[in-house]
Amino acid sequence: MTVTFKDEEFHLSRSPHNKLQKYILDDFVPRFVPGSKLIYLGDTKKRELKKDDEILSNFNIKVLENYMMQDIILFDETKEHK
């Protein structure tokens, strides 16, 4: 299954869980957090489908292999972050 987010195309494996991720990126994000940037996307098969190491490290978020974590992390560049 393919999802496009801000001109980046990602291929998610077929699973009910990834259908939810596709819905979040296709419908929820544009409606509720349109200024956000996708900094992490994990797939059920490929855990680090998208990973922005620079922003993740700025917030001290470490992505560890075989570690349970969020499947989608967004960063709203329009907000002030402290």
Secondary structure by P-SEA (a helix, b strand, c coil): cccccccbbbbbcccaaaaaaaaaaacccccccccccccbbbcccccccccaaaaaaaaccccccccccccbbbbccccccc
